[in-house]
């Protein structure tokens, strides 16, 4: 397996993501058992660490766009969910009587224009 520069991957880079997770999980469990694993002392410390990691990842706009696209594609596959969203939007819009009347008038005018010779 080669990387983007054409160099052969070695070590972790050559392993499947599943294998990498398995090895990392073992290391984490061993560190906790040994008592050397980092444990957050407060929610605030964990929050700061998460924010720092999130800022690092979100700086890669291409990566973030790919994540958004993947999520959009996945959710749009759920037809029932998409139908529910459409129905909810339709109920909200149709509750605006003035807006619906304007749409109806516009549609009626277009129909009359088509039927006139």
PyMOL commands that set and color helices and strands:
alter all, ss='L'
color gray80, all
select helices_A, chain A and resi 11-14+17-34+43-58+61-76+79-94+97-115
alter helices_A, ss='H'
color red, helices_A
deselect
rebuild
show_as cartoon
